[in-house]
Amino acid sequence: MGGDLRFHLLRKTFTEDAIRYWIAELACAIRYLHSKGVVHRDIKPDNILLDDQGHVHITDFNIATHIKPDKPLTSHSGTCAYMAPEMFRNNGYGVTVDWWSLGVVLYECIYGRRPFECDNQEELKKLILKAPIKYPDMDPPVSPACVSAVQGFLERDISRRLGCGPNGFALIQTHPFFRNIDWPALENKRINPVFKPSSDRINFDATYDLEELLLEEQPLEARARRRKPKRRKDGEGAENYQLIEEKFKTFDYTIFEKYEGWVNPVTKCVADPPGWVKPAAVEVANQIERGSQDGVRSNSSDINNLTGISLDNRIKT
């Protein structure tokens, strides 16, 4: 109803108050997922939906997964521009990646672009791992508290990243950028969102969504399909398998037109008619053949007498 966050970010800029509200609600949602042992791994504006009142909701759990404290994740899953650096270090990662992704979303909301952008994924990974983050001058200027929050989420050291650790959410709540939020009221939706989507128009762009579907560069890790185990040729069903391999021939629809060995060229029969064919029908076929060979028109009245069916002179040679 309210569209996704990407749709709105492409059309206008938003105040820090509106952005603060979104990030706070998203932080509550991420904390809840982590409390259930779920890591989302693809937090981005495209996967954040607004309802008709302006509350934000995380969607698309296609690559979300359950995580165990003693078993780090290792796959490179998500959209590269929003992936945390620990994903590329090949040492395993956990729920910390969602807080980094939230930082990328916050940066994009404030500055209108992502902190790291590159057409080549390998180069983009290098930027995420080592490149310094630039904070452009904006008009109006971005508040120091907001910049501090962005820096906190985009901290490469997970032990210092905002939101991470046993007291991570409490550090978000007490951060200067979020300090004035009534968190219990926020979680119970008792605070009205700063931005409310228009109810007079459709809040999505069908053309853009289709282009994203067709052109986006493999945002998700492909999941291996479950395949049925192949039967051994020398095991169960081997005899039938061999029979099919030897006897089954590829169907060729042109064979009928090319065949010249007809027993009866008129009826296109390759052998004598089976016994269940009515004699009258056989005689009709023979009479048609004789007429064809003699070059004379078949006598339809004789044929009618044989078959008892009026052919209306439609059998011609």
C-alpha beads as a LAMMPS data file, in Angstrom:
LAMMPS data file: protein, C-alpha beads

317 atoms
316 bonds

1 atom types
1 bond types

-500.0 500.0 xlo xhi
-500.0 500.0 ylo yhi
-500.0 500.0 zlo zhi

Masses

1 110.0

Atoms # bond

1 1 1 0.000 0.000 0.000
2 1 1 2.742 2.445 0.959
3 1 1 5.334 1.090 -1.467
4 1 1 8.914 0.157 -0.703
5 1 1 11.542 2.519 0.630
6 1 1 13.462 2.469 -2.651
7 1 1 10.451 3.940 -4.467
8 1 1 10.293 6.901 -2.097
9 1 1 14.049 7.529 -1.916
10 1 1 14.160 7.860 -5.695
11 1 1 11.517 10.575 -5.664
12 1 1 12.347 12.903 -2.799
13 1 1 14.702 13.649 0.051
14 1 1 13.638 13.220 3.648
15 1 1 14.353 14.981 6.902
16 1 1 16.505 13.453 9.605
17 1 1 13.378 13.109 11.739
18 1 1 11.665 10.894 9.153
19 1 1 14.814 8.844 8.607
20 1 1 15.460 8.478 12.344
21 1 1 11.959 7.043 12.768
22 1 1 12.490 4.463 10.017
23 1 1 15.894 3.345 11.300
24 1 1 14.563 3.041 14.852
25 1 1 11.648 0.853 13.731
26 1 1 13.981 -1.256 11.609
27 1 1 16.352 -1.650 14.555
28 1 1 13.457 -3.016 16.616
29 1 1 12.595 -5.473 13.848
30 1 1 16.212 -6.620 13.469
31 1 1 16.591 -7.097 17.220
32 1 1 13.448 -9.261 17.218
33 1 1 14.753 -11.423 14.358
34 1 1 18.073 -11.906 16.111
35 1 1 16.316 -12.859 19.344
36 1 1 14.690 -15.700 17.381
37 1 1 18.012 -16.820 15.942
38 1 1 17.297 -15.419 12.473
39 1 1 19.699 -13.330 10.403
40 1 1 18.126 -11.598 7.395
41 1 1 21.255 -10.943 5.264
42 1 1 19.526 -8.715 2.710
43 1 1 18.462 -5.520 4.481
44 1 1 18.099 -2.848 1.774
45 1 1 15.515 -0.234 0.717
46 1 1 13.968 -2.630 -1.809
47 1 1 13.118 -5.044 1.026
48 1 1 11.642 -2.417 3.341
49 1 1 7.923 -1.827 2.862
50 1 1 5.856 1.058 4.188
51 1 1 2.259 0.497 5.215
52 1 1 -0.482 3.043 4.599
53 1 1 0.403 4.869 7.838
54 1 1 4.142 5.041 7.163
55 1 1 5.406 2.289 9.482
56 1 1 8.265 0.286 7.970
57 1 1 8.379 -3.490 7.690
58 1 1 11.170 -5.859 6.659
59 1 1 10.234 -8.245 3.874
60 1 1 11.810 -10.830 1.525
61 1 1 13.210 -13.549 3.755
62 1 1 14.402 -15.568 0.773
63 1 1 17.992 -15.817 2.017
64 1 1 17.330 -15.340 5.722
65 1 1 18.575 -18.228 7.806
66 1 1 18.682 -19.572 11.337
67 1 1 22.017 -19.174 13.035
68 1 1 23.661 -21.020 15.901
69 1 1 26.144 -19.268 18.226
70 1 1 28.749 -21.996 17.735
71 1 1 28.326 -22.301 13.964
72 1 1 29.189 -19.150 11.964
73 1 1 27.785 -18.651 8.479
74 1 1 30.168 -18.700 5.532
75 1 1 28.195 -18.163 2.301
76 1 1 28.296 -14.850 0.431
77 1 1 24.565 -14.191 0.510
78 1 1 22.785 -10.913 -0.093
79 1 1 23.147 -7.859 -2.311
80 1 1 26.825 -7.013 -2.661
81 1 1 26.556 -3.258 -2.000
82 1 1 24.878 -3.963 1.365
83 1 1 27.102 -6.857 2.459
84 1 1 29.250 -6.455 5.546
85 1 1 33.059 -6.737 5.232
86 1 1 33.196 -9.849 7.438
87 1 1 31.309 -11.727 4.707
88 1 1 34.366 -11.395 2.458
89 1 1 37.012 -12.325 5.016
90 1 1 36.078 -16.018 4.891
91 1 1 36.282 -16.380 8.666
92 1 1 32.549 -16.823 9.188
93 1 1 29.998 -14.265 10.312
94 1 1 26.828 -13.894 12.354
95 1 1 24.026 -11.435 13.048
96 1 1 26.455 -8.509 12.895
97 1 1 25.969 -8.299 9.117
98 1 1 22.406 -6.992 9.509
99 1 1 23.587 -3.974 11.508
100 1 1 26.104 -3.092 8.803
101 1 1 23.347 -3.333 6.174
102 1 1 21.175 -1.041 8.284
103 1 1 24.060 1.436 8.281
104 1 1 24.196 1.330 4.478
105 1 1 20.446 2.017 4.382
106 1 1 20.877 4.953 6.786
107 1 1 23.734 6.349 4.671
108 1 1 21.626 6.019 1.513
109 1 1 18.659 7.765 3.133
110 1 1 20.845 10.686 4.201
111 1 1 23.172 11.108 1.219
112 1 1 21.071 9.734 -1.634
113 1 1 23.687 7.176 -2.624
114 1 1 25.411 4.125 -1.183
115 1 1 28.773 4.489 0.594
116 1 1 30.468 2.132 -1.881
117 1 1 29.531 1.985 -5.553
118 1 1 31.238 0.109 -8.363
119 1 1 30.069 -1.793 -11.437
120 1 1 32.548 -4.597 -10.832
121 1 1 31.640 -6.837 -7.897
122 1 1 35.218 -7.840 -7.133
123 1 1 36.261 -4.198 -6.962
124 1 1 33.188 -3.420 -4.860
125 1 1 34.210 -6.084 -2.350
126 1 1 37.647 -4.462 -2.053
127 1 1 36.040 -1.078 -1.406
128 1 1 33.819 -2.532 1.317
129 1 1 36.831 -4.165 2.959
130 1 1 39.247 -1.235 2.943
131 1 1 38.082 1.987 1.295
132 1 1 37.482 5.035 3.518
133 1 1 33.875 6.176 3.743
134 1 1 33.163 9.650 2.399
135 1 1 30.628 11.960 4.021
136 1 1 29.676 14.635 1.468
137 1 1 28.566 18.108 2.464
138 1 1 24.806 18.421 2.276
139 1 1 22.336 21.285 2.269
140 1 1 21.044 21.454 4.940
141 1 1 24.100 20.021 6.721
142 1 1 23.847 16.573 8.282
143 1 1 23.841 16.738 12.067
144 1 1 26.922 15.420 13.931
145 1 1 24.681 12.942 15.785
146 1 1 23.436 11.504 12.501
147 1 1 26.949 11.203 11.074
148 1 1 28.011 9.488 14.285
149 1 1 25.179 6.952 13.934
150 1 1 26.179 6.187 10.340
151 1 1 29.795 5.751 11.409
152 1 1 28.704 3.500 14.254
153 1 1 26.783 1.114 12.004
154 1 1 29.488 1.169 9.309
155 1 1 32.262 0.196 11.707
156 1 1 34.348 -2.623 10.181
157 1 1 35.385 -3.856 13.623
158 1 1 32.335 -5.830 14.771
159 1 1 33.342 -5.450 18.422
160 1 1 32.768 -1.692 18.044
161 1 1 29.898 -1.703 15.565
162 1 1 26.666 -0.072 16.720
163 1 1 24.026 -2.695 17.490
164 1 1 26.473 -5.574 17.966
165 1 1 27.273 -7.408 21.163
166 1 1 25.172 -8.225 24.234
167 1 1 24.386 -4.544 24.870
168 1 1 24.220 -3.567 21.220
169 1 1 20.568 -2.543 21.125
170 1 1 20.891 -0.557 24.351
171 1 1 23.756 1.373 22.746
172 1 1 21.466 2.244 19.846
173 1 1 18.770 3.460 22.218
174 1 1 21.185 5.705 24.093
175 1 1 23.009 7.007 21.032
176 1 1 22.599 10.806 20.587
177 1 1 20.806 10.336 17.266
178 1 1 18.130 8.081 18.849
179 1 1 18.202 9.271 22.455
180 1 1 14.925 11.228 22.375
181 1 1 12.827 8.356 21.017
182 1 1 10.214 6.812 23.288
183 1 1 11.165 3.240 22.466
184 1 1 8.269 1.415 24.210
185 1 1 5.791 3.700 22.438
186 1 1 7.632 3.196 19.148
187 1 1 7.476 -0.585 19.404
188 1 1 3.746 -0.431 20.114
189 1 1 3.131 1.950 17.199
190 1 1 1.905 4.703 19.465
191 1 1 4.102 7.257 17.693
192 1 1 2.839 8.610 14.394
193 1 1 5.358 8.267 11.555
194 1 1 6.828 11.526 10.287
195 1 1 6.187 10.537 6.670
196 1 1 2.882 9.075 5.501
197 1 1 2.663 7.703 1.934
198 1 1 0.084 9.225 -0.372
199 1 1 -3.226 7.389 -0.541
200 1 1 -4.198 9.138 -3.789
201 1 1 -1.740 7.341 -6.049
202 1 1 -0.023 4.003 -6.501
203 1 1 3.221 3.893 -4.546
204 1 1 5.257 1.775 -6.913
205 1 1 6.797 1.997 -10.357
206 1 1 5.992 -1.105 -12.389
207 1 1 8.611 -0.238 -15.015
208 1 1 11.378 0.107 -12.449
209 1 1 10.386 -3.107 -10.689
210 1 1 10.480 -5.002 -13.989
211 1 1 13.888 -3.551 -14.878
212 1 1 15.233 -4.534 -11.473
213 1 1 13.933 -8.050 -11.977
214 1 1 15.594 -8.339 -15.385
215 1 1 18.822 -6.410 -14.899
216 1 1 19.890 -6.651 -11.265
217 1 1 23.225 -8.417 -11.083
218 1 1 22.476 -11.658 -9.248
219 1 1 21.608 -10.167 -5.854
220 1 1 20.957 -13.466 -4.188
221 1 1 23.028 -16.554 -3.800
222 1 1 21.564 -19.330 -5.881
223 1 1 20.330 -22.192 -3.790
224 1 1 21.272 -25.660 -4.862
225 1 1 18.288 -27.590 -6.109
226 1 1 17.504 -30.909 -4.584
227 1 1 17.979 -33.533 -7.237
228 1 1 16.673 -37.041 -7.216
229 1 1 19.522 -39.536 -7.077
230 1 1 20.187 -41.184 -10.429
231 1 1 19.616 -44.897 -10.599
232 1 1 22.608 -46.968 -11.482
233 1 1 22.423 -48.565 -14.898
234 1 1 23.379 -51.901 -13.388
235 1 1 20.855 -51.629 -10.584
236 1 1 17.092 -51.474 -10.255
237 1 1 15.414 -50.739 -13.603
238 1 1 18.620 -51.348 -15.564
239 1 1 16.952 -53.796 -17.938
240 1 1 14.197 -51.342 -18.858
241 1 1 16.709 -48.532 -19.174
242 1 1 18.807 -50.544 -21.622
243 1 1 15.712 -51.483 -23.624
244 1 1 14.726 -47.827 -23.955
245 1 1 18.243 -46.850 -24.979
246 1 1 18.384 -49.505 -27.711
247 1 1 14.833 -49.520 -29.061
248 1 1 13.516 -46.008 -28.670
249 1 1 13.960 -44.003 -31.829
250 1 1 13.605 -40.279 -32.225
251 1 1 10.265 -39.406 -33.819
252 1 1 10.589 -37.969 -37.321
253 1 1 7.382 -36.499 -38.694
254 1 1 8.822 -36.412 -42.247
255 1 1 9.058 -40.200 -42.525
256 1 1 5.400 -40.505 -43.573
257 1 1 5.863 -38.175 -46.537
258 1 1 9.083 -39.846 -47.673
259 1 1 7.873 -43.464 -47.482
260 1 1 7.418 -45.124 -50.888
261 1 1 6.827 -48.772 -50.005
262 1 1 3.038 -48.654 -49.769
263 1 1 1.149 -51.920 -50.383
264 1 1 -1.834 -49.749 -51.301
265 1 1 -0.781 -46.200 -52.338
266 1 1 -4.382 -44.932 -52.201
267 1 1 -5.146 -46.019 -48.678
268 1 1 -1.507 -45.493 -47.631
269 1 1 -1.506 -49.015 -46.202
270 1 1 1.736 -50.946 -45.710
271 1 1 0.021 -54.341 -45.318
272 1 1 -3.277 -56.076 -45.882
273 1 1 -6.158 -54.460 -43.951
274 1 1 -6.874 -56.082 -40.588
275 1 1 -9.782 -58.509 -40.306
276 1 1 -12.009 -56.126 -38.374
277 1 1 -12.223 -53.730 -41.354
278 1 1 -15.690 -53.960 -42.914
279 1 1 -15.711 -55.596 -46.371
280 1 1 -17.668 -52.706 -47.875
281 1 1 -14.969 -50.269 -46.847
282 1 1 -12.297 -52.519 -48.369
283 1 1 -14.251 -52.734 -51.631
284 1 1 -14.636 -48.949 -51.688
285 1 1 -10.876 -48.573 -51.362
286 1 1 -10.248 -51.110 -54.118
287 1 1 -12.745 -49.405 -56.414
288 1 1 -11.091 -46.031 -55.783
289 1 1 -7.739 -47.599 -56.633
290 1 1 -9.066 -49.088 -59.885
291 1 1 -10.532 -45.757 -60.895
292 1 1 -7.232 -44.070 -60.195
293 1 1 -5.310 -46.578 -62.285
294 1 1 -7.751 -46.475 -65.244
295 1 1 -7.838 -42.691 -65.264
296 1 1 -11.617 -42.595 -65.071
297 1 1 -13.914 -40.992 -62.560
298 1 1 -15.244 -43.345 -59.901
299 1 1 -18.928 -44.083 -60.115
300 1 1 -20.282 -42.524 -56.964
301 1 1 -23.592 -44.350 -57.310
302 1 1 -21.828 -47.720 -57.206
303 1 1 -19.890 -46.617 -54.186
304 1 1 -23.079 -45.438 -52.518
305 1 1 -24.632 -48.840 -53.163
306 1 1 -21.670 -50.521 -51.524
307 1 1 -21.449 -48.329 -48.467
308 1 1 -24.993 -47.091 -48.027
309 1 1 -23.562 -43.607 -47.511
310 1 1 -24.128 -40.648 -49.806
311 1 1 -20.748 -39.185 -50.668
312 1 1 -22.171 -36.235 -52.673
313 1 1 -19.643 -36.824 -55.432
314 1 1 -16.832 -35.795 -53.079
315 1 1 -14.711 -38.836 -53.942
316 1 1 -12.897 -37.887 -57.111
317 1 1 -9.816 -39.129 -58.844

Bonds

1 1 1 2
2 1 2 3
3 1 3 4
4 1 4 5
5 1 5 6
6 1 6 7
7 1 7 8
8 1 8 9
9 1 9 10
10 1 10 11
11 1 11 12
12 1 12 13
13 1 13 14
14 1 14 15
15 1 15 16
16 1 16 17
17 1 17 18
18 1 18 19
19 1 19 20
20 1 20 21
21 1 21 22
22 1 22 23
23 1 23 24
24 1 24 25
25 1 25 26
26 1 26 27
27 1 27 28
28 1 28 29
29 1 29 30
30 1 30 31
31 1 31 32
32 1 32 33
33 1 33 34
34 1 34 35
35 1 35 36
36 1 36 37
37 1 37 38
38 1 38 39
39 1 39 40
40 1 40 41
41 1 41 42
42 1 42 43
43 1 43 44
44 1 44 45
45 1 45 46
46 1 46 47
47 1 47 48
48 1 48 49
49 1 49 50
50 1 50 51
51 1 51 52
52 1 52 53
53 1 53 54
54 1 54 55
55 1 55 56
56 1 56 57
57 1 57 58
58 1 58 59
59 1 59 60
60 1 60 61
61 1 61 62
62 1 62 63
63 1 63 64
64 1 64 65
65 1 65 66
66 1 66 67
67 1 67 68
68 1 68 69
69 1 69 70
70 1 70 71
71 1 71 72
72 1 72 73
73 1 73 74
74 1 74 75
75 1 75 76
76 1 76 77
77 1 77 78
78 1 78 79
79 1 79 80
80 1 80 81
81 1 81 82
82 1 82 83
83 1 83 84
84 1 84 85
85 1 85 86
86 1 86 87
87 1 87 88
88 1 88 89
89 1 89 90
90 1 90 91
91 1 91 92
92 1 92 93
93 1 93 94
94 1 94 95
95 1 95 96
96 1 96 97
97 1 97 98
98 1 98 99
99 1 99 100
100 1 100 101
101 1 101 102
102 1 102 103
103 1 103 104
104 1 104 105
105 1 105 106
106 1 106 107
107 1 107 108
108 1 108 109
109 1 109 110
110 1 110 111
111 1 111 112
112 1 112 113
113 1 113 114
114 1 114 115
115 1 115 116
116 1 116 117
117 1 117 118
118 1 118 119
119 1 119 120
120 1 120 121
121 1 121 122
122 1 122 123
123 1 123 124
124 1 124 125
125 1 125 126
126 1 126 127
127 1 127 128
128 1 128 129
129 1 129 130
130 1 130 131
131 1 131 132
132 1 132 133
133 1 133 134
134 1 134 135
135 1 135 136
136 1 136 137
137 1 137 138
138 1 138 139
139 1 139 140
140 1 140 141
141 1 141 142
142 1 142 143
143 1 143 144
144 1 144 145
145 1 145 146
146 1 146 147
147 1 147 148
148 1 148 149
149 1 149 150
150 1 150 151
151 1 151 152
152 1 152 153
153 1 153 154
154 1 154 155
155 1 155 156
156 1 156 157
157 1 157 158
158 1 158 159
159 1 159 160
160 1 160 161
161 1 161 162
162 1 162 163
163 1 163 164
164 1 164 165
165 1 165 166
166 1 166 167
167 1 167 168
168 1 168 169
169 1 169 170
170 1 170 171
171 1 171 172
172 1 172 173
173 1 173 174
174 1 174 175
175 1 175 176
176 1 176 177
177 1 177 178
178 1 178 179
179 1 179 180
180 1 180 181
181 1 181 182
182 1 182 183
183 1 183 184
184 1 184 185
185 1 185 186
186 1 186 187
187 1 187 188
188 1 188 189
189 1 189 190
190 1 190 191
191 1 191 192
192 1 192 193
193 1 193 194
194 1 194 195
195 1 195 196
196 1 196 197
197 1 197 198
198 1 198 199
199 1 199 200
200 1 200 201
201 1 201 202
202 1 202 203
203 1 203 204
204 1 204 205
205 1 205 206
206 1 206 207
207 1 207 208
208 1 208 209
209 1 209 210
210 1 210 211
211 1 211 212
212 1 212 213
213 1 213 214
214 1 214 215
215 1 215 216
216 1 216 217
217 1 217 218
218 1 218 219
219 1 219 220
220 1 220 221
221 1 221 222
222 1 222 223
223 1 223 224
224 1 224 225
225 1 225 226
226 1 226 227
227 1 227 228
228 1 228 229
229 1 229 230
230 1 230 231
231 1 231 232
232 1 232 233
233 1 233 234
234 1 234 235
235 1 235 236
236 1 236 237
237 1 237 238
238 1 238 239
239 1 239 240
240 1 240 241
241 1 241 242
242 1 242 243
243 1 243 244
244 1 244 245
245 1 245 246
246 1 246 247
247 1 247 248
248 1 248 249
249 1 249 250
250 1 250 251
251 1 251 252
252 1 252 253
253 1 253 254
254 1 254 255
255 1 255 256
256 1 256 257
257 1 257 258
258 1 258 259
259 1 259 260
260 1 260 261
261 1 261 262
262 1 262 263
263 1 263 264
264 1 264 265
265 1 265 266
266 1 266 267
267 1 267 268
268 1 268 269
269 1 269 270
270 1 270 271
271 1 271 272
272 1 272 273
273 1 273 274
274 1 274 275
275 1 275 276
276 1 276 277
277 1 277 278
278 1 278 279
279 1 279 280
280 1 280 281
281 1 281 282
282 1 282 283
283 1 283 284
284 1 284 285
285 1 285 286
286 1 286 287
287 1 287 288
288 1 288 289
289 1 289 290
290 1 290 291
291 1 291 292
292 1 292 293
293 1 293 294
294 1 294 295
295 1 295 296
296 1 296 297
297 1 297 298
298 1 298 299
299 1 299 300
300 1 300 301
301 1 301 302
302 1 302 303
303 1 303 304
304 1 304 305
305 1 305 306
306 1 306 307
307 1 307 308
308 1 308 309
309 1 309 310
310 1 310 311
311 1 311 312
312 1 312 313
313 1 313 314
314 1 314 315
315 1 315 316
316 1 316 317
